[in-house]
Amino acid sequence: MHLETHGATWQSPRVAPPARGMLRTDTERDRLLLVTVPYYIAEPLGTDSIESALTARSAREGAVVVWERTADPASPRVCDGLRFALGRRPATLPLVVIRSPVGRFHERNGGRRGEDRIDGLWPLGVIPPAGDGGSTYIQQRLRERPRDLGQAILGLLVRRGLVIGVEALAVLERLLRRAPFIRDDRGLELHTGLARKRLEEICERAGLPGPWRWVRLRTVLDFVLFYGSGSEGRTLDDAASGTGACCSRRLVRALDELTGVEPRELRLRFGWWWVLEAWVQHEVERGGFAEMQTGRIELLGRMGIGGGVQ
């Protein structure tokens, strides 16, 4: 399966045909592509469209950014504007990088200056410059379950700028890690080592949703991953059983209440990043993340939703 750009098949950087609006105008320029559902259509991003494309709205729609590298990554003049734009993207908008053929020379010779610049952007994955399986690779990576889902959730939210403070981080780490074993208030206190009232105080002081919303978020994302990573024949009840639930009705209601996501969307959009972004937007619109409400209009604008759509 290939990615298509304006009707042309997207393959490796060396054979991809130029298209109107692309950032790359010669063989020494990188380019950005916005890959959208169903993950084989790639929209080249011009300099006038980057700001409006790399938003939380794109993340919520399940898009993926592809950085196709052709220039020498160790060169100081290599597309710093692209790096800046990618660094400002929402953490919930996945990035896939196609290595520069020149970059491999530096890596083999121990000069990882250029490749280290990729690491700071937290890519979902890196594709070698040869090969044309970009779409298949993206779909596979999106469907993969993180080794530690709780840590992955927390990491994205920290990079999203929504969770700060040592005490709050420690509490959320426990809540997200132990959520699969928490069924009631007694379990909440047992698995976190703190009374429910104390947990609520910590969350409230940090301007965060309450403890049970974090437990339910982790459960819902488990459900999403079980459903989305399975075969086409996997049912919602099959996915629910993977989380330890007897049926899917309660989880579907929780999915709707927490994120506004409908089950049919889970077959269209792969992975869990976009569901987490849907939860963030839902919480912000409902007044969650209280410390950020002072700048709520600016926040919504940066997210690409509400009255501040870019």
C-alpha positions as CSV (number, residue, x, y, z in Angstrom):
1,M,0.0,0.0,0.0
2,H,1.3,3.5,-0.9
3,L,0.6,7.0,0.2
4,E,-0.8,9.2,-2.5
5,T,-0.1,12.9,-2.9
6,H,-2.5,14.8,-5.1
7,G,-3.1,11.6,-7.2
8,A,0.6,10.6,-7.3
9,T,1.9,7.6,-5.4
10,W,4.1,8.5,-2.5
11,Q,7.1,6.2,-2.2
12,S,10.6,7.0,-1.0
13,P,12.0,10.6,-1.0
14,R,14.2,9.8,-4.0
15,V,11.3,8.9,-6.3
16,A,8.4,11.0,-4.9
17,P,7.3,13.4,-7.6
18,P,7.0,17.1,-6.8
19,A,3.5,18.4,-6.3
20,R,2.1,22.0,-6.1
21,G,2.3,23.5,-2.6
22,M,5.0,21.1,-1.3
23,L,7.7,22.6,1.0
24,R,10.4,20.9,-1.0
25,T,11.4,22.8,-4.2
26,D,14.7,21.0,-4.8
27,T,16.6,18.0,-3.8
28,E,18.0,19.7,-0.7
29,R,14.7,20.6,0.9
30,D,12.6,18.5,3.3
31,R,8.9,18.4,3.2
32,L,5.9,17.8,5.5
33,L,2.9,15.7,4.7
34,L,-0.3,15.4,6.6
35,V,-1.6,11.9,6.4
36,T,-5.3,11.5,7.1
37,V,-7.9,8.8,7.3
38,P,-7.8,6.3,5.6
39,Y,-4.0,6.7,5.9
40,Y,-2.9,6.4,2.3
41,I,-3.8,10.0,1.3
42,A,-1.1,12.5,2.1
43,E,-1.6,16.3,1.8
44,P,1.7,18.2,1.2
45,L,1.9,21.1,3.5
46,G,3.1,24.5,2.1
47,T,4.5,27.3,4.2
48,D,1.1,28.9,4.4
49,S,-0.7,25.7,5.6
50,I,1.6,24.4,8.3
51,E,0.2,26.5,11.1
52,S,-3.4,25.5,10.4
53,A,-2.6,21.8,9.9
54,L,-0.5,21.0,12.9
55,T,-3.3,21.6,15.5
56,A,-5.2,19.6,18.0
57,R,-8.1,19.4,15.5
58,S,-5.9,17.4,13.2
59,A,-4.9,15.2,16.2
60,R,-8.6,14.7,17.1
61,E,-9.3,13.6,13.5
62,G,-6.6,10.9,13.7
63,A,-4.1,12.5,11.4
64,V,-0.3,11.8,11.3
65,V,2.5,14.1,10.3
66,V,5.2,12.7,8.0
67,W,8.5,14.5,7.8
68,E,10.2,13.4,4.6
69,R,13.9,14.2,4.9
70,T,16.2,14.7,1.9
71,A,18.7,17.3,3.1
72,D,21.9,16.7,5.1
73,P,20.5,16.5,8.7
74,A,23.8,17.7,10.1
75,S,23.7,20.9,8.1
76,P,22.9,24.0,10.2
77,R,20.5,25.3,7.5
78,V,18.3,22.2,7.3
79,C,14.7,23.3,7.6
80,D,14.8,24.8,11.0
81,G,11.4,26.3,10.3
82,L,10.0,22.7,10.0
83,R,11.6,21.7,13.3
84,F,10.1,24.7,15.0
85,A,6.7,23.9,13.6
86,L,6.9,20.2,14.6
87,G,8.1,21.1,18.0
88,R,5.0,23.2,18.6
89,R,2.6,20.6,17.4
90,P,0.3,19.0,20.0
91,A,2.0,16.0,21.6
92,T,-1.1,13.9,20.6
93,L,-0.4,14.5,16.9
94,P,1.9,11.6,15.9
95,L,5.0,12.2,13.8
96,V,6.7,9.7,11.5
97,V,10.1,10.6,10.1
98,I,11.6,9.3,6.9
99,R,15.4,9.4,7.3
100,S,17.5,11.3,4.9
101,P,19.8,9.2,2.7
102,V,22.6,11.6,3.6
103,G,21.8,11.2,7.3
104,R,22.7,7.6,7.3
105,F,26.4,8.5,6.5
106,H,26.6,10.6,9.6
107,E,25.0,7.8,11.7
108,R,27.4,5.2,10.5
109,N,30.4,7.4,11.2
110,G,29.3,8.3,14.7
111,G,28.2,11.8,13.8
112,R,24.6,11.7,15.1
113,R,24.2,15.5,15.3
114,G,21.4,15.5,12.7
115,E,19.6,12.4,13.9
116,D,19.6,13.6,17.5
117,R,17.6,16.6,16.3
118,I,14.8,14.1,15.4
119,D,14.8,12.5,18.9
120,G,13.7,15.8,20.6
121,L,10.5,15.8,18.5
122,W,9.3,12.4,20.0
123,P,8.5,10.7,16.7
124,L,6.2,7.7,16.7
125,G,8.6,6.0,14.4
126,V,11.3,6.3,11.7
127,I,11.2,4.9,8.2
128,P,14.4,4.1,6.2
129,P,14.8,6.2,3.1
130,A,14.4,3.2,0.8
131,G,11.0,1.4,0.5
132,D,7.4,2.4,-0.3
133,G,5.5,0.9,2.6
134,G,4.8,4.2,4.4
135,S,1.1,3.7,4.7
136,T,1.3,0.1,6.0
137,Y,4.0,1.2,8.5
138,I,1.9,4.1,9.8
139,Q,-1.1,1.9,10.3
140,Q,0.9,-0.8,12.1
141,R,2.5,1.7,14.5
142,L,-0.8,3.4,15.3
143,R,-2.3,0.1,16.2
144,E,0.5,-0.9,18.5
145,R,-0.1,-1.0,22.2
146,P,2.4,0.9,24.3
147,R,4.6,-1.2,26.6
148,D,3.3,0.9,29.5
149,L,0.0,2.6,28.6
150,G,-0.2,4.6,31.8
151,Q,3.2,6.1,31.3
152,A,2.5,6.8,27.7
153,I,-0.7,8.7,28.6
154,L,1.1,10.7,31.2
155,G,4.0,11.5,29.0
156,L,1.8,12.9,26.2
157,L,-0.1,15.0,28.7
158,V,3.1,16.4,30.3
159,R,4.4,17.3,26.8
160,R,1.0,18.8,26.1
161,G,1.6,21.1,29.0
162,L,-1.5,19.9,30.9
163,V,0.2,18.2,33.9
164,I,2.8,19.9,36.0
165,G,4.0,19.5,39.6
166,V,5.8,16.6,41.3
167,E,3.0,15.6,43.6
168,A,0.3,15.6,40.9
169,L,2.6,13.5,38.6
170,A,3.2,10.9,41.3
171,V,-0.5,10.6,42.0
172,L,-1.5,10.3,38.3
173,E,1.3,7.8,37.7
174,R,-0.2,5.5,40.4
175,L,-3.8,6.1,39.2
176,L,-3.0,5.3,35.5
177,R,-0.8,2.3,36.4
178,R,-3.2,0.7,38.8
179,A,-6.5,1.7,37.1
180,P,-7.2,-1.9,35.7
181,F,-7.4,-3.2,39.3
182,I,-9.5,-0.3,40.7
183,R,-13.2,-1.1,40.9
184,D,-14.5,1.0,43.9
185,D,-13.4,3.6,46.4
186,R,-11.7,0.9,48.6
187,G,-9.7,-0.2,45.6
188,L,-8.9,3.4,44.8
189,E,-7.4,3.9,48.2
190,L,-5.7,0.5,48.4
191,H,-3.9,0.9,45.0
192,T,-2.8,4.5,45.5
193,G,-2.1,4.5,49.2
194,L,-4.1,7.6,49.7
195,A,-7.6,8.4,50.9
196,R,-10.1,9.4,48.2
197,K,-10.5,12.9,49.8
198,R,-6.7,13.4,49.7
199,L,-6.6,12.3,46.0
200,E,-9.3,14.8,45.2
201,E,-7.5,17.6,47.0
202,I,-4.3,16.9,45.1
203,C,-6.1,16.9,41.7
204,E,-8.1,20.0,42.6
205,R,-5.0,21.9,43.7
206,A,-3.2,21.1,40.5
207,G,-6.3,22.1,38.4
208,L,-6.8,18.5,37.1
209,P,-9.8,16.3,36.7
210,G,-10.7,14.2,39.7
211,P,-9.2,10.7,40.4
212,W,-12.0,8.7,39.1
213,R,-11.9,10.4,35.7
214,W,-8.3,9.3,35.3
215,V,-9.2,5.7,36.2
216,R,-12.1,5.8,33.7
217,L,-9.8,7.3,31.0
218,R,-7.3,4.5,31.3
219,T,-10.1,1.9,31.2
220,V,-11.6,3.5,28.1
221,L,-8.2,3.7,26.3
222,D,-7.7,0.0,27.1
223,F,-11.0,-0.7,25.5
224,V,-10.1,1.4,22.4
225,L,-6.8,-0.4,22.0
226,F,-8.4,-3.9,22.3
227,Y,-11.0,-3.0,19.7
228,G,-8.9,-1.1,17.3
229,S,-6.0,-3.5,17.2
230,G,-8.1,-6.5,16.5
231,S,-9.4,-8.0,13.3
232,E,-12.4,-6.7,11.4
233,G,-14.5,-9.4,13.0
234,R,-13.7,-8.3,16.6
235,T,-16.8,-7.0,18.3
236,L,-17.2,-4.3,21.0
237,D,-18.1,-7.1,23.5
238,D,-14.8,-8.9,22.5
239,A,-12.9,-5.7,23.2
240,A,-14.8,-5.2,26.5
241,S,-13.9,-8.7,27.7
242,G,-10.2,-7.8,27.1
243,T,-10.5,-5.1,29.8
244,G,-12.3,-7.5,32.2
245,A,-15.8,-6.1,31.6
246,C,-18.7,-8.5,30.9
247,C,-20.2,-6.4,28.1
248,S,-19.5,-3.2,26.2
249,R,-22.5,-1.1,27.0
250,R,-21.0,0.6,30.1
251,L,-17.7,1.2,28.3
252,V,-19.4,2.7,25.2
253,R,-21.3,5.1,27.5
254,A,-18.1,6.0,29.3
255,L,-16.4,6.6,25.9
256,D,-19.1,9.0,24.9
257,E,-19.2,10.8,28.3
258,L,-15.5,11.2,28.6
259,T,-14.5,11.9,25.0
260,G,-17.6,12.4,22.8
261,V,-16.2,9.6,20.5
262,E,-18.7,7.2,18.9
263,P,-17.8,3.5,18.5
264,R,-18.0,3.7,14.7
265,E,-15.0,6.2,14.8
266,L,-12.8,3.5,16.3
267,R,-12.8,1.6,12.9
268,L,-12.1,4.7,10.9
269,R,-9.3,6.1,13.0
270,F,-6.4,3.9,14.2
271,G,-4.7,4.1,17.6
272,W,-5.4,5.8,20.9
273,W,-3.6,9.2,20.5
274,W,-6.6,10.9,18.9
275,V,-9.0,9.5,21.6
276,L,-6.7,11.0,24.3
277,E,-6.9,14.3,22.4
278,A,-10.7,14.1,22.3
279,W,-10.7,13.6,26.0
280,V,-8.4,16.7,26.5
281,Q,-10.7,18.8,24.4
282,H,-13.8,17.5,26.2
283,E,-12.3,18.3,29.6
284,V,-11.2,21.8,28.5
285,E,-14.6,22.6,27.1
286,R,-16.3,21.4,30.3
287,G,-14.0,23.5,32.5
288,G,-11.4,20.9,33.3
289,F,-7.7,21.7,33.8
290,A,-8.8,24.6,35.9
291,E,-5.4,26.4,36.1
292,M,-5.6,26.9,32.3
293,Q,-9.1,28.4,32.2
294,T,-7.7,31.9,32.7
295,G,-6.2,31.7,29.2
296,R,-9.0,29.4,27.9
297,I,-9.7,31.3,24.7
298,E,-6.0,31.3,23.8
299,L,-5.7,27.7,24.7
300,L,-8.6,26.7,22.5
301,G,-7.1,28.8,19.7
302,R,-3.8,26.9,20.0
303,M,-5.8,23.6,20.0
304,G,-7.5,24.7,16.8
305,I,-11.0,24.4,18.3
306,G,-13.8,26.7,19.5
307,G,-13.7,30.4,18.7
308,G,-10.0,30.4,18.1
309,V,-9.8,28.2,15.1
310,Q,-6.7,28.9,13.1
